[in-house]
Amino acid sequence: MPEIYKALLATDMDFTLLAPGKDVPEGNKEAIKALKEAGVAFTIATGRSSFLVGKFAEDLGIDVPIITSNGGSLFDAANRRQFASRDFGDKKIRTLLRYLLDNNADATLYSDEGIFFAPCSSRKFFVEGYNVGVPPEKQSPIIDFGMDFPEQERIPAFNKILLIKPNKELYRILCEDPELEAICSGPDLYDIMPAGTSKGNALLSLADYLGVPRTNTFAIGDNENDISMIAGAEHGIAMGNATEGAKKAAEYITANYDSLGFAKAVYEFVIPLTEKF
């Protein structure tokens, strides 16, 4: 059975908890320790693959499931396994792959078998950077695929496609597909998931799993893909550097990510409220 917590806080990673490609600042680490001492379950809710969060989970001592792939999976970092994943159907992902490959899309796909790169993908550098200094058994698998991939007898189950600078017509078609969830997750970054997938839905599912009342949930983020959890949590927090949409959905707006806005929100907003629970 999960440990008993009085509240749950989920945070976005890039431009919220840390700068992309960097470590978590010490000030934010201290704030996370304070959360745990206050009886608050702490987790990450990120658009990243589950393979790109393990070293952070270990460093921060996260002992509850992590939300990855924009809500596409709940990940047990200690055992390196997904225990819940919203995957594309086999026929759907093959159709999508064929379309993306034929249009030379800059596409990266997330699976519980690794991170898969289309021929035109420009994202491999980010995964290679993550793997630097990580023991081989904990590194993210990097897998290239070719034009014939959609027609192979077996392909993995995927829960997210990351597109970089897709052309407008391609992205419009994906956005209008009722079977898909398409959202911007950063400058020139667009996430495609099965319909109904969101950080907000995953946050509430995790709260239920941990036995935390939904009225005791917090979420903090900065971008459009964070709005669902900022709005879905009882207490939503936006970074000072957040988009206008994220700020409008929030109850509390903190400082910028590079001014330890995460820690400020913890000390000035989250912990004072949890003391009343």
C-alpha positions as CSV (number, residue, x, y, z in Angstrom):
1,M,0.0,0.0,0.0
2,P,1.2,3.5,-0.7
3,E,2.5,5.6,2.2
4,I,0.0,8.0,3.7
5,Y,0.5,11.6,2.4
6,K,-1.5,14.7,3.3
7,A,-1.1,16.3,-0.1
8,L,0.5,15.9,-3.6
9,L,2.6,18.3,-5.6
10,A,3.5,17.6,-9.2
11,T,6.0,19.8,-11.0
12,D,7.0,20.3,-14.6
13,M,10.7,20.0,-15.3
14,D,12.1,22.2,-18.0
15,F,11.8,26.0,-17.3
16,T,10.0,25.2,-14.0
17,L,12.2,23.0,-11.8
18,L,15.4,23.4,-13.8
19,A,16.9,24.7,-17.0
20,P,16.9,22.2,-19.9
21,G,20.1,20.1,-19.9
22,K,21.0,21.3,-16.4
23,D,20.8,19.8,-12.9
24,V,18.1,20.8,-10.3
25,P,19.4,23.9,-8.4
26,E,20.3,23.4,-4.7
27,G,17.6,25.8,-3.6
28,N,14.9,23.8,-5.3
29,K,16.3,20.6,-3.8
30,E,16.1,22.1,-0.3
31,A,12.5,23.0,-1.0
32,I,11.7,19.4,-2.1
33,K,13.1,18.2,1.3
34,A,10.9,20.7,3.1
35,L,7.9,19.3,1.2
36,K,8.6,15.8,2.3
37,E,9.1,16.9,5.9
38,A,5.6,18.5,5.6
39,G,4.0,15.2,4.5
40,V,3.6,16.2,0.9
41,A,4.2,13.6,-1.8
42,F,6.4,15.1,-4.5
43,T,6.7,14.0,-8.1
44,I,7.6,15.2,-11.6
45,A,5.1,15.6,-14.4
46,T,7.0,16.0,-17.6
47,G,6.7,15.6,-21.3
48,R,10.0,13.7,-21.3
49,S,10.3,10.0,-21.8
50,S,10.4,7.8,-18.7
51,F,14.0,7.0,-19.7
52,L,15.0,10.7,-19.2
53,V,13.9,11.1,-15.6
54,G,15.6,8.3,-13.7
55,K,18.7,10.2,-12.6
56,F,16.6,13.1,-11.4
57,A,14.3,10.8,-9.5
58,E,17.3,9.2,-7.8
59,D,18.9,12.6,-7.0
60,L,15.7,14.0,-5.6
61,G,14.7,10.8,-3.7
62,I,11.3,10.6,-5.5
63,D,9.5,7.6,-4.1
64,V,6.1,7.9,-5.8
65,P,5.3,7.3,-9.5
66,I,6.5,9.9,-12.0
67,I,4.2,11.3,-14.7
68,T,6.0,11.1,-18.0
69,S,5.1,11.5,-21.7
70,N,2.7,14.4,-20.8
71,G,0.6,12.0,-18.8
72,G,1.1,9.1,-21.2
73,S,2.6,6.9,-18.5
74,L,3.1,6.6,-14.8
75,F,6.6,5.5,-14.2
76,D,8.2,3.6,-11.3
77,A,11.7,5.1,-11.4
78,A,13.2,2.8,-8.8
79,N,12.3,-0.3,-10.8
80,R,12.6,1.4,-14.2
81,R,9.1,0.2,-15.3
82,Q,5.9,1.8,-16.5
83,F,3.0,0.5,-14.5
84,A,0.4,2.4,-16.5
85,S,0.6,3.7,-20.1
86,R,-1.8,5.2,-22.6
87,D,-0.5,3.8,-25.9
88,F,-1.5,4.4,-29.5
89,G,-3.4,1.4,-31.1
90,D,-1.2,-0.7,-33.4
91,K,-3.0,0.3,-36.5
92,K,-3.1,4.0,-35.6
93,I,0.6,4.3,-34.8
94,R,1.5,2.5,-38.1
95,T,-0.6,5.0,-40.0
96,L,0.9,7.9,-38.2
97,L,4.4,6.7,-38.7
98,R,3.9,6.2,-42.4
99,Y,2.5,9.7,-42.7
100,L,5.3,11.3,-40.7
101,L,8.0,9.4,-42.6
102,D,6.5,10.3,-46.0
103,N,6.5,13.9,-44.9
104,N,10.1,13.9,-43.6
105,A,8.9,14.9,-40.2
106,D,11.4,15.6,-37.4
107,A,9.9,12.9,-35.1
108,T,10.9,11.2,-31.9
109,L,8.8,8.4,-30.4
110,Y,8.6,7.3,-26.8
111,S,8.2,3.6,-25.8
112,D,8.9,1.5,-22.7
113,E,11.6,-0.1,-24.9
114,G,13.5,3.1,-25.5
115,I,13.5,6.3,-27.5
116,F,13.0,5.9,-31.2
117,F,14.4,8.4,-33.8
118,A,13.1,8.9,-37.3
119,P,15.7,9.6,-40.1
120,C,15.0,13.3,-39.9
121,S,15.0,13.6,-36.1
122,S,17.2,16.3,-34.6
123,R,16.5,15.4,-31.0
124,K,19.2,12.7,-30.4
125,F,21.6,15.2,-28.9
126,F,19.3,15.7,-25.9
127,V,19.2,12.0,-25.1
128,E,22.9,11.6,-25.6
129,G,23.5,14.5,-23.2
130,Y,21.3,12.9,-20.6
131,N,23.3,9.6,-20.9
132,V,26.6,11.3,-20.1
133,G,27.8,10.1,-16.8
134,V,24.9,7.7,-16.3
135,P,25.8,4.0,-15.7
136,P,25.2,2.0,-18.8
137,E,22.3,0.0,-17.2
138,K,20.5,3.2,-16.5
139,Q,21.0,5.0,-19.7
140,S,18.2,5.8,-22.2
141,P,18.2,3.3,-25.1
142,I,18.7,5.2,-28.4
143,I,17.0,3.4,-31.4
144,D,17.0,4.6,-35.0
145,F,14.4,3.4,-37.4
146,G,14.1,3.6,-41.2
147,M,11.4,4.2,-43.8
148,D,10.2,0.6,-43.6
149,F,9.6,0.7,-39.9
150,P,5.7,1.0,-40.1
151,E,5.5,-2.2,-42.2
152,Q,7.6,-4.4,-39.9
153,E,5.8,-7.4,-38.4
154,R,6.2,-6.1,-34.9
155,I,6.7,-2.5,-33.6
156,P,6.7,-1.4,-30.0
157,A,3.8,0.3,-28.2
158,F,4.3,4.1,-28.2
159,N,2.6,6.6,-25.9
160,K,4.0,9.9,-27.4
161,I,5.4,11.4,-30.6
162,L,7.5,14.5,-30.3
163,L,7.6,16.7,-33.4
164,I,10.1,19.6,-33.8
165,K,9.0,22.4,-36.1
166,P,6.4,20.5,-38.0
167,N,5.0,22.2,-41.1
168,K,1.7,23.9,-40.5
169,E,-0.4,21.6,-42.7
170,L,1.0,18.4,-41.1
171,Y,0.3,19.8,-37.6
172,R,-3.2,21.0,-38.6
173,I,-4.1,17.5,-39.7
174,L,-2.9,16.0,-36.5
175,C,-4.7,18.6,-34.4
176,E,-8.0,17.8,-36.2
177,D,-7.7,14.1,-35.7
178,P,-10.3,13.1,-32.9
179,E,-8.2,10.2,-31.9
180,L,-5.2,12.4,-31.0
181,E,-4.2,14.9,-28.4
182,A,-1.8,17.5,-29.8
183,I,-0.2,20.3,-27.7
184,C,2.8,22.6,-27.7
185,S,5.3,21.7,-25.0
186,G,8.0,24.2,-25.6
187,P,9.5,26.5,-28.3
188,D,9.0,24.6,-31.6
189,L,8.1,21.4,-29.7
190,Y,4.8,19.6,-30.3
191,D,3.6,16.5,-28.5
192,I,1.1,14.1,-30.1
193,M,-0.6,11.5,-27.8
194,P,-3.7,9.4,-27.8
195,A,-6.9,11.4,-27.2
196,G,-7.6,12.0,-23.5
197,T,-3.9,12.0,-22.5
198,S,-2.9,14.9,-20.3
199,K,-0.8,15.8,-17.3
200,G,-4.0,16.8,-15.5
201,N,-5.7,13.5,-15.9
202,A,-2.5,11.7,-14.8
203,L,-2.2,13.9,-11.7
204,L,-5.7,13.0,-10.5
205,S,-5.1,9.3,-11.2
206,L,-1.9,9.5,-9.1
207,A,-3.7,11.3,-6.3
208,D,-6.3,8.6,-6.2
209,Y,-3.6,5.9,-6.2
210,L,-1.8,7.5,-3.3
211,G,-5.0,8.1,-1.3
212,V,-4.5,11.9,-1.4
213,P,-7.8,13.8,-1.6
214,R,-8.1,15.7,-4.9
215,T,-8.8,18.8,-2.8
216,N,-5.2,18.5,-1.5
217,T,-3.4,18.5,-4.9
218,F,-0.9,21.1,-6.3
219,A,0.6,21.5,-9.7
220,I,3.2,23.9,-11.0
221,G,4.3,24.5,-14.6
222,D,5.1,27.0,-17.3
223,N,3.8,25.9,-20.7
224,E,0.7,25.0,-22.6
225,N,1.1,21.3,-21.8
226,D,1.0,22.2,-18.1
227,I,-2.4,23.9,-18.2
228,S,-4.4,20.7,-17.8
229,M,-2.7,20.0,-14.4
230,I,-2.5,23.6,-13.3
231,A,-6.3,23.8,-13.9
232,G,-7.0,20.2,-12.8
233,A,-5.2,20.5,-9.4
234,E,-7.1,22.1,-6.6
235,H,-4.2,24.6,-6.3
236,G,-2.5,25.5,-9.6
237,I,0.8,27.4,-9.7
238,A,2.4,29.1,-12.7
239,M,6.0,30.2,-13.1
240,G,6.8,33.9,-13.6
241,N,8.1,32.9,-17.0
242,A,4.9,30.9,-17.9
243,T,2.7,31.4,-20.9
244,E,-0.3,33.7,-20.5
245,G,-2.6,30.6,-20.8
246,A,-0.8,28.9,-17.9
247,K,-0.9,32.0,-15.8
248,K,-4.7,32.4,-16.4
249,A,-5.3,28.9,-15.2
250,A,-3.2,29.4,-12.0
251,E,-4.3,30.4,-8.5
252,Y,-0.7,31.5,-7.6
253,I,2.0,33.0,-9.8
254,T,5.6,32.6,-8.6
255,A,9.0,33.9,-9.8
256,N,10.9,32.8,-12.9
257,Y,12.5,29.4,-13.0
258,D,16.0,30.9,-12.9
259,S,15.1,32.9,-9.8
260,L,14.1,29.7,-7.9
261,G,10.4,30.3,-8.5
262,F,9.7,26.7,-7.6
263,A,11.2,27.0,-4.2
264,K,9.4,30.3,-3.6
265,A,6.1,28.7,-4.4
266,V,6.8,25.8,-2.0
267,Y,7.7,28.0,0.9
268,E,5.2,30.8,0.4
269,F,2.2,29.0,-1.0
270,V,2.3,25.1,-0.8
271,I,3.6,24.5,2.7
272,P,1.5,27.2,4.4
273,L,-1.7,25.8,2.8
274,T,-0.8,22.2,3.7
275,E,-0.4,23.2,7.3
276,K,-4.2,23.8,7.3
277,F,-5.1,20.3,5.9
